[in-house]
């Protein structure tokens, strides 16, 4: 059976969009004081770099790794 390459690519694209839409987000369980865990109003959702402290990186990296493993 021959598969339509365009159909396969479209199905893969839709699957990727679904995974991105319903993937667990680290924003829900983290502290609101950490700029990495709040939605940004900046272009491309960039974090507000002027508000980030050195102590904010470790919890953000831990939450990202935890979300990736889930």
mmCIF file as gemmi writes it, N, C-alpha and C atoms, coordinates in Angstrom:
data_model
loop_
_atom_site.group_PDB
_atom_site.id
_atom_site.type_symbol
_atom_site.label_atom_id
_atom_site.label_alt_id
_atom_site.label_comp_id
_atom_site.label_asym_id
_atom_site.label_entity_id
_atom_site.label_seq_id
_atom_site.pdbx_PDB_ins_code
_atom_site.Cartn_x
_atom_site.Cartn_y
_atom_site.Cartn_z
_atom_site.occupancy
_atom_site.B_iso_or_equiv
_atom_site.pdbx_formal_charge
_atom_site.auth_seq_id
_atom_site.auth_asym_id
_atom_site.pdbx_PDB_model_num
ATOM 1 N N . UNK Axp A 1 ? 0.837 -1.174 0 1 0 ? 1 A 1
ATOM 2 C CA . UNK Axp A 1 ? 0 0 0 1 0 ? 1 A 1
ATOM 3 C C . UNK Axp A 1 ? 0.887 1.244 0 1 0 ? 1 A 1
ATOM 4 N N . UNK Axp A 2 ? 0.587 2.153 -0.872 1 0 ? 2 A 1
ATOM 5 C CA . UNK Axp A 2 ? 1.348 3.39 -0.969 1 0 ? 2 A 1
ATOM 6 C C . UNK Axp A 2 ? 0.699 4.489 -0.148 1 0 ? 2 A 1
ATOM 7 N N . UNK Axp A 3 ? 1.508 5.186 0.637 1 0 ? 3 A 1
ATOM 8 C CA . UNK Axp A 3 ? 0.996 6.281 1.444 1 0 ? 3 A 1
ATOM 9 C C . UNK Axp A 3 ? 1.2 7.594 0.715 1 0 ? 3 A 1
ATOM 10 N N . UNK Axp A 4 ? 0.268 8.46 0.872 1 0 ? 4 A 1
ATOM 11 C CA . UNK Axp A 4 ? 0.382 9.795 0.308 1 0 ? 4 A 1
ATOM 12 C C . UNK Axp A 4 ? 1.318 10.604 1.206 1 0 ? 4 A 1
ATOM 13 N N . UNK Axp A 5 ? 2.414 11.049 0.663 1 0 ? 5 A 1
ATOM 14 C CA . UNK Axp A 5 ? 3.426 11.762 1.452 1 0 ? 5 A 1
ATOM 15 C C . UNK Axp A 5 ? 2.864 13.039 2.066 1 0 ? 5 A 1
ATOM 16 N N . UNK Axp A 6 ? 2.061 13.779 1.316 1 0 ? 6 A 1
ATOM 17 C CA . UNK Axp A 6 ? 1.484 15.017 1.831 1 0 ? 6 A 1
ATOM 18 C C . UNK Axp A 6 ? 0.527 14.721 2.985 1 0 ? 6 A 1
ATOM 19 N N . UNK Axp A 7 ? -0.255 13.661 2.875 1 0 ? 7 A 1
ATOM 20 C CA . UNK Axp A 7 ? -1.165 13.27 3.951 1 0 ? 7 A 1
ATOM 21 C C . UNK Axp A 7 ? -0.42 12.864 5.202 1 0 ? 7 A 1
ATOM 22 N N . UNK Axp A 8 ? 0.685 12.166 5.034 1 0 ? 8 A 1
ATOM 23 C CA . UNK Axp A 8 ? 1.5 11.747 6.17 1 0 ? 8 A 1
ATOM 24 C C . UNK Axp A 8 ? 2.106 12.955 6.868 1 0 ? 8 A 1
ATOM 25 N N . UNK Axp A 9 ? 2.579 13.899 6.1 1 0 ? 9 A 1
ATOM 26 C CA . UNK Axp A 9 ? 3.162 15.121 6.676 1 0 ? 9 A 1
ATOM 27 C C . UNK Axp A 9 ? 2.088 15.919 7.394 1 0 ? 9 A 1
ATOM 28 N N . UNK Axp A 10 ? 0.901 16.017 6.802 1 0 ? 10 A 1
ATOM 29 C CA . UNK Axp A 10 ? -0.194 16.758 7.432 1 0 ? 10 A 1
ATOM 30 C C . UNK Axp A 10 ? -0.618 16.096 8.74 1 0 ? 10 A 1
ATOM 31 N N . UNK Axp A 11 ? -0.7 14.764 8.751 1 0 ? 11 A 1
ATOM 32 C CA . UNK Axp A 11 ? -1.077 14.052 9.969 1 0 ? 11 A 1
ATOM 33 C C . UNK Axp A 11 ? -0.02 14.254 11.057 1 0 ? 11 A 1
ATOM 34 N N . UNK Axp A 12 ? 1.246 14.229 10.68 1 0 ? 12 A 1
ATOM 35 C CA . UNK Axp A 12 ? 2.319 14.455 11.643 1 0 ? 12 A 1
ATOM 36 C C . UNK Axp A 12 ? 2.244 15.871 12.209 1 0 ? 12 A 1
ATOM 37 N N . UNK Axp A 13 ? 1.958 16.847 11.363 1 0 ? 13 A 1
ATOM 38 C CA . UNK Axp A 13 ? 1.846 18.236 11.782 1 0 ? 13 A 1
ATOM 39 C C . UNK Axp A 13 ? 0.69 18.403 12.769 1 0 ? 13 A 1
ATOM 40 N N . UNK Axp A 14 ? -0.448 17.792 12.486 1 0 ? 14 A 1
ATOM 41 C CA . UNK Axp A 14 ? -1.604 17.877 13.378 1 0 ? 14 A 1
ATOM 42 C C . UNK Axp A 14 ? -1.282 17.212 14.717 1 0 ? 14 A 1
ATOM 43 N N . UNK Axp A 15 ? -0.611 16.078 14.676 1 0 ? 15 A 1
ATOM 44 C CA . UNK Axp A 15 ? -0.217 15.397 15.902 1 0 ? 15 A 1
ATOM 45 C C . UNK Axp A 15 ? 0.709 16.275 16.739 1 0 ? 15 A 1
ATOM 46 N N . UNK Axp A 16 ? 1.661 16.926 16.103 1 0 ? 16 A 1
ATOM 47 C CA . UNK Axp A 16 ? 2.575 17.826 16.822 1 0 ? 16 A 1
ATOM 48 C C . UNK Axp A 16 ? 1.817 18.98 17.467 1 0 ? 16 A 1
ATOM 49 N N . UNK Axp A 17 ? 0.852 19.55 16.753 1 0 ? 17 A 1
ATOM 50 C CA . UNK Axp A 17 ? 0.063 20.642 17.312 1 0 ? 17 A 1
ATOM 51 C C . UNK Axp A 17 ? -0.746 20.179 18.524 1 0 ? 17 A 1
ATOM 52 N N . UNK Axp A 18 ? -1.289 18.98 18.458 1 0 ? 18 A 1
ATOM 53 C CA . UNK Axp A 18 ? -2.043 18.451 19.592 1 0 ? 18 A 1
ATOM 54 C C . UNK Axp A 18 ? -1.145 18.228 20.8 1 0 ? 18 A 1
ATOM 55 N N . UNK Axp A 19 ? 0.045 17.707 20.576 1 0 ? 19 A 1
ATOM 56 C CA . UNK Axp A 19 ? 0.982 17.477 21.677 1 0 ? 19 A 1
ATOM 57 C C . UNK Axp A 19 ? 1.379 18.805 22.315 1 0 ? 19 A 1
ATOM 58 N N . UNK Axp A 20 ? 1.636 19.811 21.506 1 0 ? 20 A 1
ATOM 59 C CA . UNK Axp A 20 ? 2.01 21.122 22.031 1 0 ? 20 A 1
ATOM 60 C C . UNK Axp A 20 ? 0.852 21.736 22.805 1 0 ? 20 A 1
ATOM 61 N N . UNK Axp A 21 ? -0.366 21.596 22.299 1 0 ? 21 A 1
ATOM 62 C CA . UNK Axp A 21 ? -1.534 22.19 22.937 1 0 ? 21 A 1
ATOM 63 C C . UNK Axp A 21 ? -1.806 21.576 24.308 1 0 ? 21 A 1
ATOM 64 N N . UNK Axp A 22 ? -1.681 20.258 24.413 1 0 ? 22 A 1
ATOM 65 C CA . UNK Axp A 22 ? -2.076 19.577 25.638 1 0 ? 22 A 1
ATOM 66 C C . UNK Axp A 22 ? -0.903 19.115 26.502 1 0 ? 22 A 1
ATOM 67 N N . UNK Axp A 23 ? 0.287 19.564 26.217 1 0 ? 23 A 1
ATOM 68 C CA . UNK Axp A 23 ? 1.457 19.207 27.029 1 0 ? 23 A 1
ATOM 69 C C . UNK Axp A 23 ? 1.356 19.891 28.392 1 0 ? 23 A 1
ATOM 70 N N . UNK Axp A 24 ? 1.837 19.235 29.44 1 0 ? 24 A 1
ATOM 71 C CA . UNK Axp A 24 ? 1.797 19.873 30.766 1 0 ? 24 A 1
ATOM 72 C C . UNK Axp A 24 ? 2.687 21.104 30.785 1 0 ? 24 A 1
ATOM 73 N N . UNK Axp A 25 ? 2.199 22.128 31.42 1 0 ? 25 A 1
ATOM 74 C CA . UNK Axp A 25 ? 2.93 23.388 31.476 1 0 ? 25 A 1
ATOM 75 C C . UNK Axp A 25 ? 3.475 23.617 32.879 1 0 ? 25 A 1
ATOM 76 N N . UNK Axp A 26 ? 4.731 24.017 32.985 1 0 ? 26 A 1
ATOM 77 C CA . UNK Axp A 26 ? 5.308 24.235 34.31 1 0 ? 26 A 1
ATOM 78 C C . UNK Axp A 26 ? 4.779 25.482 35.004 1 0 ? 26 A 1
ATOM 79 N N . UNK Axp A 27 ? 4.009 26.335 34.301 1 0 ? 27 A 1
ATOM 80 C CA . UNK Axp A 27 ? 3.542 27.589 34.879 1 0 ? 27 A 1
ATOM 81 C C . UNK Axp A 27 ? 2.531 27.381 35.998 1 0 ? 27 A 1
ATOM 82 N N . UNK Axp A 28 ? 1.87 26.252 36.055 1 0 ? 28 A 1
ATOM 83 C CA . UNK Axp A 28 ? 0.773 26.076 36.99 1 0 ? 28 A 1
ATOM 84 C C . UNK Axp A 28 ? 1.232 25.737 38.399 1 0 ? 28 A 1
ATOM 85 N N . UNK Axp A 29 ? 2.39 25.129 38.568 1 0 ? 29 A 1
ATOM 86 C CA . UNK Axp A 29 ? 2.794 24.673 39.892 1 0 ? 29 A 1
ATOM 87 C C . UNK Axp A 29 ? 3.896 25.516 40.515 1 0 ? 29 A 1
ATOM 88 N N . UNK Axp A 30 ? 4.381 26.485 39.844 1 0 ? 30 A 1
ATOM 89 C CA . UNK Axp A 30 ? 5.544 27.229 40.33 1 0 ? 30 A 1
ATOM 90 C C . UNK Axp A 30 ? 5.131 28.527 41.018 1 0 ? 30 A 1
ATOM 91 N N . UNK Axp A 31 ? 6.109 29.129 41.623 1 0 ? 31 A 1
ATOM 92 C CA . UNK Axp A 31 ? 5.896 30.371 42.346 1 0 ? 31 A 1
ATOM 93 C C . UNK Axp A 31 ? 5.586 31.52 41.39 1 0 ? 31 A 1
ATOM 94 N N . UNK Axp A 32 ? 4.685 32.382 41.809 1 0 ? 32 A 1
ATOM 95 C CA . UNK Axp A 32 ? 4.323 33.531 40.979 1 0 ? 32 A 1
ATOM 96 C C . UNK Axp A 32 ? 5.403 34.611 41.016 1 0 ? 32 A 1
ATOM 97 N N . UNK Axp A 33 ? 6.336 34.514 41.957 1 0 ? 33 A 1
ATOM 98 C CA . UNK Axp A 33 ? 7.393 35.514 42.072 1 0 ? 33 A 1
ATOM 99 C C . UNK Axp A 33 ? 8.503 35.298 41.049 1 0 ? 33 A 1
ATOM 100 N N . UNK Axp A 34 ? 8.591 34.104 40.5 1 0 ? 34 A 1
ATOM 101 C CA . UNK Axp A 34 ? 9.633 33.78 39.536 1 0 ? 34 A 1
ATOM 102 C C . UNK Axp A 34 ? 9.171 34.216 38.142 1 0 ? 34 A 1
ATOM 103 N N . UNK Axp A 35 ? 9.902 35.106 37.468 1 0 ? 35 A 1
ATOM 104 C CA . UNK Axp A 35 ? 9.476 35.592 36.15 1 0 ? 35 A 1
ATOM 105 C C . UNK Axp A 35 ? 9.373 34.501 35.088 1 0 ? 35 A 1
ATOM 106 N N . UNK Axp A 36 ? 10.07 33.384 35.27 1 0 ? 36 A 1
ATOM 107 C CA . UNK Axp A 36 ? 9.997 32.309 34.295 1 0 ? 36 A 1
ATOM 108 C C . UNK Axp A 36 ? 8.65 31.583 34.338 1 0 ? 36 A 1
ATOM 109 N N . UNK Axp A 37 ? 7.919 31.694 35.438 1 0 ? 37 A 1
ATOM 110 C CA . UNK Axp A 37 ? 6.675 30.949 35.609 1 0 ? 37 A 1
ATOM 111 C C . UNK Axp A 37 ? 5.431 31.791 35.387 1 0 ? 37 A 1
ATOM 112 N N . UNK Axp A 38 ? 5.57 32.991 34.906 1 0 ? 38 A 1
ATOM 113 C CA . UNK Axp A 38 ? 4.417 33.818 34.607 1 0 ? 38 A 1
ATOM 114 C C . UNK Axp A 38 ? 4.389 34.103 33.115 1 0 ? 38 A 1
ATOM 115 N N . UNK Axp A 39 ? 3.184 34.195 32.572 1 0 ? 39 A 1
ATOM 116 C CA . UNK Axp A 39 ? 3.053 34.511 31.149 1 0 ? 39 A 1
ATOM 117 C C . UNK Axp A 39 ? 3.567 35.925 30.908 1 0 ? 39 A 1
ATOM 118 N N . UNK Axp A 40 ? 4.312 36.096 29.861 1 0 ? 40 A 1
ATOM 119 C CA . UNK Axp A 40 ? 4.899 37.391 29.54 1 0 ? 40 A 1
ATOM 120 C C . UNK Axp A 40 ? 4.076 38.094 28.469 1 0 ? 40 A 1
ATOM 121 N N . UNK Axp A 41 ? 3.998 39.396 28.571 1 0 ? 41 A 1
ATOM 122 C CA . UNK Axp A 41 ? 3.319 40.202 27.557 1 0 ? 41 A 1
ATOM 123 C C . UNK Axp A 41 ? 4.305 40.704 26.501 1 0 ? 41 A 1
ATOM 124 N N . UNK Axp A 42 ? 5.567 40.361 26.648 1 0 ? 42 A 1
ATOM 125 C CA . UNK Axp A 42 ? 6.591 40.789 25.699 1 0 ? 42 A 1
ATOM 126 C C . UNK Axp A 42 ? 6.471 40.003 24.391 1 0 ? 42 A 1
ATOM 127 N N . UNK Axp A 43 ? 7.03 40.515 23.305 1 0 ? 43 A 1
ATOM 128 C CA . UNK Axp A 43 ? 6.991 39.783 22.037 1 0 ? 43 A 1
ATOM 129 C C . UNK Axp A 43 ? 7.633 38.403 22.17 1 0 ? 43 A 1
ATOM 130 N N . UNK Axp A 44 ? 7.04 37.43 21.527 1 0 ? 44 A 1
ATOM 131 C CA . UNK Axp A 44 ? 7.502 36.039 21.529 1 0 ? 44 A 1
ATOM 132 C C . UNK Axp A 44 ? 7.504 35.431 22.927 1 0 ? 44 A 1
ATOM 133 N N . UNK Axp A 45 ? 6.726 36.008 23.844 1 0 ? 45 A 1
ATOM 134 C CA . UNK Axp A 45 ? 6.625 35.539 25.233 1 0 ? 45 A 1
ATOM 135 C C . UNK Axp A 45 ? 7.985 35.479 25.93 1 0 ? 45 A 1
ATOM 136 N N . UNK Axp A 46 ? 8.853 36.388 25.585 1 0 ? 46 A 1
ATOM 137 C CA . UNK Axp A 46 ? 10.172 36.455 26.217 1 0 ? 46 A 1
ATOM 138 C C . UNK Axp A 46 ? 10.013 36.835 27.687 1 0 ? 46 A 1
ATOM 139 N N . UNK Axp A 47 ? 10.796 36.232 28.564 1 0 ? 47 A 1
ATOM 140 C CA . UNK Axp A 47 ? 10.694 36.602 29.987 1 0 ? 47 A 1
ATOM 141 C C . UNK Axp A 47 ? 11.25 38.004 30.212 1 0 ? 47 A 1
ATOM 142 N N . UNK Axp A 48 ? 10.756 38.684 31.232 1 0 ? 48 A 1
ATOM 143 C CA . UNK Axp A 48 ? 11.29 40.026 31.542 1 0 ? 48 A 1
ATOM 144 C C . UNK Axp A 48 ? 12.671 39.896 32.185 1 0 ? 48 A 1
ATOM 145 N N . UNK Axp A 49 ? 13.696 40.024 31.381 1 0 ? 49 A 1
ATOM 146 C CA . UNK Axp A 49 ? 15.062 39.782 31.844 1 0 ? 49 A 1
ATOM 147 C C . UNK Axp A 49 ? 15.506 40.751 32.936 1 0 ? 49 A 1
ATOM 148 N N . UNK Axp A 50 ? 14.894 41.918 33.014 1 0 ? 50 A 1
ATOM 149 C CA . UNK Axp A 50 ? 15.282 42.871 34.056 1 0 ? 50 A 1
ATOM 150 C C . UNK Axp A 50 ? 14.789 42.458 35.438 1 0 ? 50 A 1
ATOM 151 N N . UNK Axp A 51 ? 13.864 41.491 35.513 1 0 ? 51 A 1
ATOM 152 C CA . UNK Axp A 51 ? 13.324 41.053 36.797 1 0 ? 51 A 1
ATOM 153 C C . UNK Axp A 51 ? 13.867 39.701 37.252 1 0 ? 51 A 1
ATOM 154 N N . UNK Axp A 52 ? 14.712 39.071 36.452 1 0 ? 52 A 1
ATOM 155 C CA . UNK Axp A 52 ? 15.223 37.743 36.769 1 0 ? 52 A 1
ATOM 156 C C . UNK Axp A 52 ? 16.416 37.849 37.717 1 0 ? 52 A 1
ATOM 157 N N . UNK Axp A 53 ? 16.38 37.027 38.776 1 0 ? 53 A 1
ATOM 158 C CA . UNK Axp A 53 ? 17.501 36.941 39.71 1 0 ? 53 A 1
ATOM 159 C C . UNK Axp A 53 ? 18.217 35.609 39.465 1 0 ? 53 A 1
ATOM 160 N N . UNK Axp A 54 ? 19.417 35.498 39.973 1 0 ? 54 A 1
ATOM 161 C CA . UNK Axp A 54 ? 20.173 34.253 39.81 1 0 ? 54 A 1
ATOM 162 C C . UNK Axp A 54 ? 19.443 33.055 40.426 1 0 ? 54 A 1
ATOM 163 N N . UNK Axp A 55 ? 18.726 33.287 41.494 1 0 ? 55 A 1
ATOM 164 C CA . UNK Axp A 55 ? 18.027 32.197 42.172 1 0 ? 55 A 1
ATOM 165 C C . UNK Axp A 55 ? 16.789 31.717 41.409 1 0 ? 55 A 1
ATOM 166 N N . UNK Axp A 56 ? 16.378 32.411 40.359 1 0 ? 56 A 1
ATOM 167 C CA . UNK Axp A 56 ? 15.202 32.021 39.58 1 0 ? 56 A 1
ATOM 168 C C . UNK Axp A 56 ? 15.507 30.93 38.558 1 0 ? 56 A 1
ATOM 169 N N . UNK Axp A 57 ? 16.759 30.751 38.194 1 0 ? 57 A 1
ATOM 170 C CA . UNK Axp A 57 ? 17.101 29.8 37.136 1 0 ? 57 A 1
ATOM 171 C C . UNK Axp A 57 ? 16.906 28.343 37.557 1 0 ? 57 A 1
ATOM 172 N N . UNK Axp A 58 ? 17.36 27.984 38.744 1 0 ? 58 A 1
ATOM 173 C CA . UNK Axp A 58 ? 17.308 26.592 39.173 1 0 ? 58 A 1
ATOM 174 C C . UNK Axp A 58 ? 15.883 26.041 39.232 1 0 ? 58 A 1
ATOM 175 N N . UNK Axp A 59 ? 14.914 26.731 39.861 1 0 ? 59 A 1
ATOM 176 C CA . UNK Axp A 59 ? 13.551 26.195 39.874 1 0 ? 59 A 1
ATOM 177 C C . UNK Axp A 59 ? 12.945 26.092 38.468 1 0 ? 59 A 1
ATOM 178 N N . UNK Axp A 60 ? 13.275 27.027 37.603 1 0 ? 60 A 1
ATOM 179 C CA . UNK Axp A 60 ? 12.746 26.984 36.239 1 0 ? 60 A 1
ATOM 180 C C . UNK Axp A 60 ? 13.309 25.8 35.469 1 0 ? 60 A 1
ATOM 181 N N . UNK Axp A 61 ? 14.609 25.541 35.613 1 0 ? 61 A 1
ATOM 182 C CA . UNK Axp A 61 ? 15.212 24.394 34.935 1 0 ? 61 A 1
ATOM 183 C C . UNK Axp A 61 ? 14.666 23.084 35.478 1 0 ? 61 A 1
ATOM 184 N N . UNK Axp A 62 ? 14.496 22.993 36.789 1 0 ? 62 A 1
ATOM 185 C CA . UNK Axp A 62 ? 13.947 21.78 37.405 1 0 ? 62 A 1
ATOM 186 C C . UNK Axp A 62 ? 12.525 21.519 36.905 1 0 ? 62 A 1
ATOM 187 N N . UNK Axp A 63 ? 11.705 22.565 36.851 1 0 ? 63 A 1
ATOM 188 C CA . UNK Axp A 63 ? 10.322 22.411 36.385 1 0 ? 63 A 1
ATOM 189 C C . UNK Axp A 63 ? 10.291 22.028 34.907 1 0 ? 63 A 1
ATOM 190 N N . UNK Axp A 64 ? 11.186 22.576 34.122 1 0 ? 64 A 1
ATOM 191 C CA . UNK Axp A 64 ? 11.254 22.207 32.708 1 0 ? 64 A 1
ATOM 192 C C . UNK Axp A 64 ? 11.645 20.766 32.496 1 0 ? 64 A 1
ATOM 193 N N . UNK Axp A 65 ? 12.613 20.29 33.271 1 0 ? 65 A 1
ATOM 194 C CA . UNK Axp A 65 ? 13.027 18.883 33.153 1 0 ? 65 A 1
ATOM 195 C C . UNK Axp A 65 ? 11.917 17.941 33.628 1 0 ? 65 A 1
ATOM 196 N N . UNK Axp A 66 ? 11.224 18.342 34.684 1 0 ? 66 A 1
ATOM 197 C CA . UNK Axp A 66 ? 10.115 17.539 35.192 1 0 ? 66 A 1
ATOM 198 C C . UNK Axp A 66 ? 8.997 17.456 34.158 1 0 ? 66 A 1
ATOM 199 N N . UNK Axp A 67 ? 8.681 18.575 33.518 1 0 ? 67 A 1
ATOM 200 C CA . UNK Axp A 67 ? 7.643 18.585 32.485 1 0 ? 67 A 1
ATOM 201 C C . UNK Axp A 67 ? 8.049 17.765 31.279 1 0 ? 67 A 1
ATOM 202 N N . UNK Axp A 68 ? 9.317 17.798 30.919 1 0 ? 68 A 1
ATOM 203 C CA . UNK Axp A 68 ? 9.805 17.035 29.775 1 0 ? 68 A 1
ATOM 204 C C . UNK Axp A 68 ? 9.722 15.531 30.049 1 0 ? 68 A 1
ATOM 205 N N . UNK Axp A 69 ? 10.031 15.117 31.275 1 0 ? 69 A 1
ATOM 206 C CA . UNK Axp A 69 ? 9.957 13.703 31.623 1 0 ? 69 A 1
ATOM 207 C C . UNK Axp A 69 ? 8.51 13.203 31.69 1 0 ? 69 A 1
ATOM 208 N N . UNK Axp A 70 ? 7.591 14.101 32.012 1 0 ? 70 A 1
ATOM 209 C CA . UNK Axp A 70 ? 6.162 13.715 32.1 1 0 ? 70 A 1
ATOM 210 C C . UNK Axp A 70 ? 5.587 13.609 30.739 1 0 ? 70 A 1
